[in-house]
Amino acid sequence: MKRNYLFFAILCIILFLNIVFTQYVVHQYYFENYLNVLIFCALNIALFPIALFIYKKDVKTHE
């Protein structure tokens, strides 16, 4: 059962974006830019269903 490395790479990119967005949220919160905090928090939350969809698609293709 060989895994598709494309799905793995996309999930790694999403994880990297989650880390970047979280750091940006903390940085903007420290400098009291609350609109940017809300925007990047929403983007961070929006990445979770995308990652879940990609993971389920990867598991489905290897059954």
C-alpha positions in Angstrom: 0.0 0.0 0.0 2.0 3.0 -1.3 0.9 6.4 -0.1 0.4 9.3 -2.4 3.0 11.9 -1.6 0.9 14.7 -3.1 -1.6 14.4 -0.2 1.2 14.3 2.3 2.8 17.4 0.8 -0.5 19.3 0.9 -1.1 18.3 4.5 2.5 19.5 5.4 1.7 22.9 3.7 -1.5 23.2 5.6 0.3 22.5 8.9 3.0 25.1 8.0 0.2 27.6 7.3 -1.4 26.8 10.6 1.9 27.5 12.4 2.4 30.8 10.5 -1.2 32.0 11.1 -0.9 31.2 14.8 2.3 33.1 15.2 0.8 36.0 13.3 -2.3 36.0 15.5 -0.1 36.1 18.7 2.0 38.9 17.2 -0.9 41.0 16.1 -2.7 40.5 19.5 0.4 41.7 21.3 0.4 44.9 19.2 -3.4 45.2 19.6 -4.4 44.9 15.9 -7.6 43.0 16.7 -9.0 43.0 13.2 -5.9 41.2 11.9 -6.2 38.8 14.9 -9.8 37.9 13.9 -8.9 37.5 10.2 -6.0 35.2 10.7 -7.9 33.3 13.5 -10.7 32.6 11.0 -8.2 31.5 8.4 -6.6 29.2 10.9 -9.9 27.7 11.7 -10.9 27.4 8.0 -7.8 25.3 7.3 -8.9 22.5 9.6 -11.9 21.3 7.5 -9.7 21.5 4.4 -7.1 19.3 6.0 -9.7 16.9 7.2 -11.2 16.7 3.7 -7.8 16.0 2.2 -7.0 13.4 4.8 -10.3 11.5 4.2 -9.7 11.6 0.5 -6.2 10.2 1.0 -7.6 7.4 3.2 -10.4 6.7 0.8 -8.0 6.3 -2.2 -5.9 3.7 -0.3 -8.7 1.3 0.9 
